[in-house]
Amino acid sequence: MRSDSPPLRLGTSAGRGTLLAAILASGMVFLDGTVVNVALPHLGRELDATVGGLQWTVNGYLLMLAAFVLLGGALGDRFGRRRIFLIGVFWFTVASLLCGFAQNTEWLVIARVLQGAGGALLTPGSLALLQGSFHPDERGRAIGAWSGLSGVSTALGPFVGGWLIDALSWRWIFFINLPLAAGVVLAAIRWVPESRDPSAERGAGEAAGGPRNRFDVTGAVLGALALAGVTYALIDAPQRGLASWPVLGGFLVGVLGTALFVLVERRRADAAMLPLRLFGSRLFSVLNVYTVTVYAALSGLTFFLAVYLQNVVGYSALWTGVATLPLTILLLIGSARAGALAARIGPRLPLTVGPVVAGTGFLLLRGVDADANYWVDVLPGVFLFGLGMTLVVAPLTASVLAAVADRYAGVASGVNNAASRAGGLLAIAALPLLVGLSGAGYEQPAELTSAYRSAMLWCAGMMYVSAVLALVLVHRPAKQGPPSRPCPSLPPPVYPAQERAEAAPEHQG
């Protein structure tokens, strides 16, 4: 890893400025990730959106992140991490303004797609700037500070976002990105040094024993088409019917896109965005299927619970955000301990027990009704779900990284993060179809209650399937120890900041 300037120290203004830029940029992404679901009932009413419109508001963003975040990391390695990072910040901010000014659902969805594309450039750069700029002796402290302060922004997201929605408008959860982006740009221009991957500049990362670092644009586009086709078909099916030509066409695009993606990735071998040889490890394959099911359940919860608490139970946007705060707190406090436990006893037990506990939380939340008391009816389910996810997150990441050779650690982490986003994408697309929620049904308490309770059963079922996968097929990885490359992408939406730093090792400079 090469920096165009001497390595930074935390005690210098340049070191502090670089850290500030990374934290503020992460804060933009974290804030949007925590409050958009909370804002769905408000923007739905103002824009007269259907359930499909709400689904696309979330999924348009996730689709671009899942498909292009690995490409964004490769662009930073080749052309300069600060350069691509700043382009991502500018792109993300302009798209955020477009979101805030949206006058109809179609406008908002297109803006969210653009925002996801900007996020795919921005998110790999935040941690990579720290990895590539700081002196090896200072990287651990820099990442630790980034973790803690980013964790604070994650925890404050529900308060700030919910307050903005209630006091001003849902539009302000997007407008708030403007001052944050201004701070990022000012800090980056003044203090952040440029850094690159020399092997990426030569186009041959194999000189260092790793996979070749070239741009797999074709793979990224085919992956996006595959996900978009299936997502469109699932979201449109309640309105048009499964046998309609647009829906069948969407499924066909998804199937053909997937087949072509596999063929292209197989031909590109180690130069592929997704080297298929990684799946020669049965453990790696199982863990990514596990990731899809766990994060599908998580996304189903966050999508349905936020709407249900406001439209049926009567919570404000602020209190809806606060209601799920125990999940964030548990993850922030407990993930490091869960990771240490898994390192001692192996990943199978935490990855089995965690989904069982989380699934039980879903069953408790299923009983929440219009007269629910938060402390008696909502908090126990949220607490159990948070406790279960705390047992899962750190052991899952560590196991994914340990399941492949060190030289593939970066791409393995990116693949796993893409799997988590794909799981969320497909869950939000499929669950309303499975539970019979469509049109303006989310505004009808009786219809929404029935759909919500069915969705909680589906989510609990996905968690229990995950537990069976872990119990039967997960074992302690034979390879232990930290990987030799930093992670190229932002971890899944609910990863605590502490675990994110643990999953990104120091580069052996």
C-alpha positions in Angstrom: 0.0 0.0 0.0 1.5 3.3 -1.1 0.8 6.8 0.3 2.0 9.9 -1.6 2.9 11.5 1.7 4.7 10.4 4.9 2.6 8.3 7.2 0.3 10.2 9.5 0.4 10.4 13.3 -2.7 11.0 15.5 -1.0 13.7 17.4 -0.7 15.9 14.3 -3.3 18.2 12.7 -3.2 16.1 9.5 -3.8 12.9 11.5 -6.8 14.4 13.3 -8.2 15.9 10.2 -8.0 12.6 8.3 -9.8 10.9 11.2 -12.4 13.6 11.2 -13.1 13.2 7.5 -13.5 9.4 7.8 -15.8 9.7 10.8 -18.1 12.4 9.2 -18.3 10.4 6.0 -19.3 7.3 7.9 -21.8 9.3 9.9 -23.6 10.2 6.7 -24.0 6.6 5.7 -24.9 5.5 9.2 -27.5 8.2 9.7 -29.3 7.4 6.4 -29.2 3.7 7.2 -30.8 4.1 10.6 -33.6 6.5 9.9 -34.9 5.9 6.3 -37.1 3.0 7.6 -38.4 5.3 10.3 -39.3 7.9 7.8 -41.3 5.5 5.5 -44.8 6.2 6.9 -44.2 10.0 6.6 -42.9 10.0 3.1 -45.5 7.5 2.1 -48.3 9.8 3.2 -46.8 12.9 1.7 -45.9 11.3 -1.7 -48.9 9.0 -1.8 -46.7 6.0 -2.1 -47.8 2.4 -2.4 -46.1 -0.4 -0.5 -44.1 -1.0 -3.7 -42.9 2.6 -3.6 -41.7 2.1 0.0 -39.9 -1.1 -1.0 -38.1 0.6 -3.8 -37.1 3.5 -1.6 -35.1 1.1 0.5 -34.1 -1.4 -2.2 -32.9 1.1 -4.8 -30.2 2.1 -2.4 -29.3 -1.5 -1.3 -29.2 -2.7 -4.9 -26.5 -0.3 -5.9 -24.5 -0.9 -2.8 -24.7 -4.7 -3.2 -23.7 -4.6 -6.8 -21.0 -1.9 -7.0 -19.3 -1.6 -3.6 -16.5 -4.0 -4.6 -15.9 -2.1 -7.8 -15.8 1.2 -5.8 -13.0 -0.3 -3.6 -11.0 -1.3 -6.7 -11.4 2.2 -8.2 -9.9 3.7 -5.0 -7.0 1.3 -5.1 -6.2 2.2 -8.7 -6.9 5.9 -9.0 -6.4 7.0 -5.4 -8.5 6.4 -2.3 -8.9 10.1 -1.4 -9.9 11.0 -5.0 -12.6 8.3 -5.2 -13.6 9.0 -1.6 -14.3 12.6 -2.5 -16.1 11.8 -5.7 -18.3 9.4 -3.6 -18.9 12.2 -1.0 -19.9 14.7 -3.7 -22.1 12.1 -5.5 -23.8 10.9 -2.3 -24.5 14.5 -1.2 -26.0 15.6 -4.6 -28.2 12.5 -4.5 -29.2 13.2 -0.9 -30.4 16.7 -2.0 -32.4 15.1 -4.8 -34.0 12.8 -2.3 -34.9 15.7 -0.1 -36.5 17.6 -2.9 -38.4 14.6 -4.3 -42.0 15.5 -5.4 -43.2 12.0 -6.1 -42.2 8.4 -5.5 -40.5 7.9 -8.9 -38.3 10.9 -8.2 -37.3 9.6 -4.8 -36.6 6.1 -6.0 -34.3 7.3 -8.8 -32.5 9.6 -6.3 -32.1 6.7 -3.9 -30.5 4.6 -6.6 -28.1 7.4 -7.3 -27.4 7.7 -3.6 -26.5 4.0 -3.4 -24.1 4.5 -6.3 -22.4 7.3 -4.5 -22.3 5.2 -1.4 -20.6 2.4 -3.3 -17.7 4.9 -4.0 -17.8 6.4 -0.5 -18.1 3.4 1.8 -14.9 1.5 0.9 -12.9 4.7 1.2 -13.6 5.6 4.8 -11.7 2.8 6.5 -9.2 2.5 3.6 -8.1 6.1 4.2 -7.1 5.2 7.7 -5.4 2.0 6.6 -3.5 3.7 3.8 -2.5 6.9 5.5 -1.5 6.2 9.1 1.8 4.9 10.3 1.6 1.2 11.2 2.2 2.0 14.9 -0.8 4.4 14.8 -3.3 2.5 12.7 -4.8 0.5 15.6 -5.4 3.7 17.6 -6.8 5.5 14.6 -9.2 2.7 13.8 -10.2 2.4 17.4 -11.1 6.1 17.6 -13.0 5.9 14.3 -14.9 2.9 15.7 -15.9 4.5 18.9 -16.9 7.9 17.4 -18.7 6.1 14.5 -20.5 4.1 17.1 -21.7 7.2 18.7 -23.1 8.5 15.4 -24.9 5.1 15.0 -26.4 5.4 18.4 -27.5 9.0 17.9 -29.1 8.3 14.5 -32.5 7.3 15.8 -32.7 10.4 18.1 -31.5 12.9 15.5 -33.4 11.3 12.6 -36.6 10.9 14.5 -36.4 14.4 15.9 -35.8 15.8 12.4 -38.8 13.9 11.0 -41.2 15.0 13.8 -39.9 18.6 14.2 -39.3 19.4 10.5 -39.9 16.8 7.8 -38.7 13.5 6.5 -36.8 15.5 3.9 -34.3 16.7 6.5 -32.9 13.2 7.0 -31.4 13.8 3.6 -30.7 17.5 3.9 -28.6 16.9 7.0 -26.0 15.3 4.8 -25.1 18.7 3.3 -23.3 20.2 6.3 -21.7 16.8 7.1 -20.4 16.5 3.5 -19.0 20.1 3.7 -17.0 19.1 6.8 -15.7 16.0 5.0 -14.6 17.9 1.9 -12.9 20.6 3.9 -11.0 18.1 6.1 -10.1 15.9 3.2 -8.8 18.7 1.0 -6.7 20.2 3.7 -5.4 17.1 5.5 -6.0 13.7 3.9 -3.1 12.4 1.9 -3.5 10.4 -1.3 -2.8 6.6 -1.2 -3.0 3.8 -3.8 -2.3 0.2 -4.2 0.8 -0.1 -6.3 -0.2 -3.6 -7.6 -3.5 -2.1 -8.8 -1.6 0.6 -10.7 0.4 -2.1 -12.5 -2.7 -4.2 -13.0 -1.1 -7.2 -11.5 -1.7 -7.8 -7.8 -0.3 -11.3 -8.1 3.2 -9.8 -7.6 2.3 -9.7 -3.9 0.6 -13.1 -4.0 -2.9 -11.8 -4.1 -5.6 -11.8 -6.7 -5.2 -9.5 -9.6 -6.8 -6.2 -9.1 -8.6 -5.2 -12.3 -12.0 -3.7 -12.9 -14.7 -6.2 -13.3 -17.3 -3.8 -14.7 -19.1 -6.5 -16.6 -19.5 -8.6 -13.5 -20.8 -5.7 -11.5 -23.4 -4.7 -14.2 -24.6 -8.3 -14.6 -24.9 -8.7 -10.8 -27.0 -5.5 -10.6 -29.2 -6.7 -13.5 -29.7 -10.1 -11.8 -30.7 -8.5 -8.5 -32.8 -5.8 -10.1 -34.8 -8.3 -12.2 -35.7 -10.5 -9.3 -36.4 -7.5 -7.1 -38.7 -5.9 -9.7 -40.6 -9.1 -10.2 -41.2 -9.6 -6.5 -42.3 -6.1 -5.8 -44.5 -5.8 -8.9 -46.2 -9.2 -8.5 -48.8 -8.2 -5.9 -50.2 -5.5 -8.4 -49.8 -7.4 -11.7 -49.9 -11.0 -10.6 -47.2 -13.6 -10.8 -48.3 -14.8 -14.3 -48.1 -11.3 -15.9 -45.6 -10.7 -18.6 -43.7 -7.8 -16.8 -43.3 -10.0 -13.7 -42.2 -13.1 -15.7 -39.9 -10.8 -17.7 -38.3 -9.6 -14.4 -37.7 -13.1 -13.3 -36.2 -14.0 -16.7 -33.8 -11.0 -16.5 -32.8 -12.2 -13.0 -32.2 -15.8 -14.1 -30.3 -14.8 -17.2 -28.3 -12.1 -15.4 -27.3 -14.7 -12.8 -26.2 -17.3 -15.3 -24.2 -14.8 -17.3 -22.7 -13.4 -14.1 -21.4 -16.9 -13.2 -20.0 -17.5 -16.7 -18.2 -14.2 -16.7 -16.8 -14.6 -13.2 -15.6 -18.1 -14.1 -13.8 -16.9 -17.2 -12.1 -14.0 -15.3 -10.9 -16.3 -12.5 -8.8 -14.4 -10.0 -9.4 -11.1 -11.8 -13.2 -11.5 -11.2 -15.2 -9.3 -8.8 -16.3 -12.6 -7.3 -13.6 -15.3 -7.7 -15.6 -18.5 -7.8 -12.8 -20.5 -6.4 -13.7 -19.0 -3.0 -16.7 -21.2 -3.0 -14.5 -24.2 -3.2 -14.5 -23.8 0.6 -17.7 -25.4 1.9 -17.5 -23.3 5.0 -17.2 -20.1 3.1 -20.3 -21.1 1.0 -22.3 -22.1 4.0 -21.5 -18.9 5.9 -22.6 -16.7 3.0 -25.9 -18.6 2.7 -26.2 -18.1 6.5 -25.5 -14.4 6.0 -28.3 -14.0 3.5 -30.9 -15.6 5.8 -29.8 -13.7 8.9 -29.8 -10.3 7.2 -33.0 -11.1 5.3 -34.7 -11.5 8.7 -33.0 -8.4 10.1 -34.2 -6.3 7.1 -37.7 -7.7 7.3 -37.9 -6.6 11.0 -36.6 -3.1 10.4 -38.9 -2.5 7.4 -42.1 -3.8 9.0 -41.6 -2.8 12.7 -40.9 0.9 11.9 -44.1 1.2 9.8 -46.2 -0.9 12.3 -45.1 1.1 15.4 -46.2 4.3 13.8 -49.3 3.4 11.8 -50.8 0.9 14.3 -49.3 1.5 17.8 -49.2 5.2 17.3 -45.5 6.0 18.0 -43.9 9.2 16.7 -40.9 8.9 14.4 -38.6 9.8 17.3 -40.0 7.1 19.6 -39.9 4.6 16.8 -36.2 5.2 16.5 -35.7 5.0 20.2 -37.6 1.8 20.4 -34.9 -0.1 18.5 -32.0 1.6 20.2 -31.3 -1.4 22.5 -30.3 -3.3 19.4 -27.6 -0.8 18.6 -26.4 -0.6 22.2 -26.1 -4.3 22.6 -24.2 -4.6 19.4 -21.8 -1.8 20.3 -21.1 -3.2 23.8 -21.2 -6.9 23.2 -19.7 -7.7 19.8 -16.1 -7.6 20.9 -16.9 -10.0 23.7 -18.8 -12.3 21.4 -15.9 -12.3 19.0 -13.5 -13.2 21.8 -15.8 -16.0 23.0 -16.0 -17.5 19.4 -12.2 -17.3 19.2 -12.0 -19.5 22.3 -14.8 -22.0 21.7 -15.2 -21.9 17.9 -18.0 -20.2 15.9 -20.6 -23.1 15.8 -22.2 -22.4 19.2 -22.6 -18.6 18.9 -23.8 -18.9 15.3 -26.4 -21.5 16.4 -27.6 -19.9 19.7 -27.6 -16.4 18.3 -30.4 -17.0 15.7 -32.4 -19.0 18.1 -32.4 -16.1 20.6 -33.1 -13.6 17.9 -35.9 -15.8 16.5 -37.5 -15.9 19.9 -37.4 -12.1 19.9 -39.3 -12.1 16.6 -42.0 -14.3 18.2 -42.4 -11.9 21.1 -42.6 -8.9 18.8 -45.3 -10.6 16.9 -47.6 -10.1 19.8 -47.3 -6.3 19.9 -50.7 -4.7 19.3 -52.3 -1.3 19.2 -52.4 -1.0 23.0 -48.8 -2.3 23.6 -46.8 -1.0 26.5 -43.2 -0.5 25.4 -41.5 -1.9 28.5 -43.7 -5.0 28.6 -44.5 -5.8 25.0 -41.8 -4.2 22.8 -38.6 -4.0 24.7 -38.3 -7.8 25.6 -38.5 -8.8 21.9 -36.1 -6.0 20.8 -33.7 -7.0 23.6 -33.7 -10.7 22.6 -33.3 -9.9 19.0 -30.3 -7.6 19.8 -28.8 -10.2 22.0 -29.0 -12.8 19.3 -27.5 -10.5 16.7 -24.7 -9.7 19.1 -23.8 -13.3 19.3 -23.8 -13.6 15.5 -22.1 -10.5 14.0 -18.4 -10.8 15.1 -18.1 -14.6 14.9 -19.7 -14.5 11.5 -17.2 -12.0 10.1 -14.2 -13.7 11.7 -15.3 -17.1 10.4 -15.8 -15.8 6.8 -12.3 -14.3 6.8 -10.7 -17.4 8.3 -12.5 -19.7 5.8 -10.3 -18.5 2.9 -6.6 -17.9 2.2 -5.2 -14.7 3.6 -4.7 -13.3 0.1 -8.5 -13.4 -0.5 -9.4 -11.8 2.9 -10.3 -8.5 1.4 -12.6 -9.9 -1.4 -14.1 -12.4 1.0 -15.1 -9.7 3.4 -16.6 -7.7 0.4 -18.5 -10.7 -0.8 -19.9 -11.4 2.6 -21.0 -7.7 2.9 -22.6 -7.9 -0.5 -24.4 -11.1 0.6 -25.9 -9.3 3.6 -27.2 -6.5 1.4 -28.6 -8.9 -1.1 -30.4 -10.8 1.7 -32.0 -7.5 2.9 -32.8 -6.5 -0.7 -34.6 -9.8 -1.4 -36.4 -9.9 1.9 -37.9 -6.4 1.5 -38.9 -7.3 -2.0 -40.5 -10.7 -1.1 -42.0 -10.3 2.3 -44.9 -8.0 1.4 -45.8 -10.5 -1.4 -45.7 -13.4 1.0 -47.8 -11.7 3.7 -50.3 -10.1 1.3 -49.5 -6.4 1.8 -49.8 -4.2 -1.2 -51.1 -0.8 -2.4 -52.0 1.5 0.5 -52.4 -1.5 2.8 -49.7 -0.2 5.2 -52.1 2.7 6.0 -54.9 0.3 7.1 -54.3 -0.8 10.7 -56.1 -4.2 10.4 -54.4 -5.1 7.1 -51.0 -4.0 8.3 -51.4 -5.9 11.6 -52.1 -9.2 9.8 -49.2 -8.7 7.4 -46.9 -7.6 10.3 -47.6 -10.7 12.3 -47.1 -13.0 9.4 -43.9 -11.2 8.5 -42.5 -11.8 12.0 -43.2 -15.5 11.6 -41.3 -15.6 8.4 -38.4 -13.7 9.9 -38.3 -16.0 12.9 -38.4 -19.0 10.5 -35.4 -17.6 8.7 -33.5 -17.2 11.9 -34.2 -20.8 12.9 -33.1 -22.0 9.5 -29.9 -20.1 10.1 -29.4 -21.9 13.4 -29.8 -25.3 11.8 -27.3 -24.4 9.1 -24.7 -23.4 11.7 -25.4 -26.5 13.9 -25.0 -29.0 11.0 -22.5 -27.4 8.7 -20.3 -24.8 10.5 -17.0 -25.9 12.1 -14.0 -24.1 13.5 -12.0 -22.7 10.6 -8.6 -24.4 10.2 -6.9 -21.1 9.5 -6.6 -18.6 12.3 -5.1 -15.2 12.7 -5.6 -11.8 11.0 -5.8 -11.5 7.2 -3.2 -9.5 5.4 -5.4 -7.1 3.5 -7.9 -4.5 4.7 -11.6 -5.0 4.0 -12.7 -3.2 0.8 -16.2 -2.4 1.7 -18.5 -1.3 4.4 -19.9 -4.1 6.5 -23.7 -4.8 6.6 -26.0 -2.0 7.8 -26.2 -3.0 11.5 -22.6 -4.0 12.0 -21.3 -2.2 15.2 -18.4 0.1 14.6 -16.2 -1.9 17.0 -16.6 -5.1 15.1 -16.1 -3.4 11.8 -12.6 -2.3 13.0 -11.8 -5.8 14.2 -12.7 -7.2 10.9 -10.3 -4.8 9.1 -6.7 -5.8 10.0 -3.7 -3.6 9.9 -1.9 -3.7 6.6 1.5 -5.2 7.0 3.3 -2.3 5.5 
